[in-house]
């Protein structure tokens, strides 16, 4: 589903994230956004929203996507 269709349907974040395919390493995102440590958020939906917040924040700071996306450590 394309982003515009979510907008047109007035989808909620819950519906958006149910249908979204997240990066398999999204769980590796850490840090503070809006005063909350992302890795300590228990509510899955809230955590997914904060993952997106963190991604947008890092892109706004000029970081490249390749630097932002994390990989599992061997």
Buried (B, 14 or more C-beta within 10 A) or exposed (E): EEEEEBEEEEBEBEEBBEEEEEEEEBBBBEEEBEEBEBEEBEEEBEBBBBBBBBBEBBEEEEEEEEEBBEEEEE
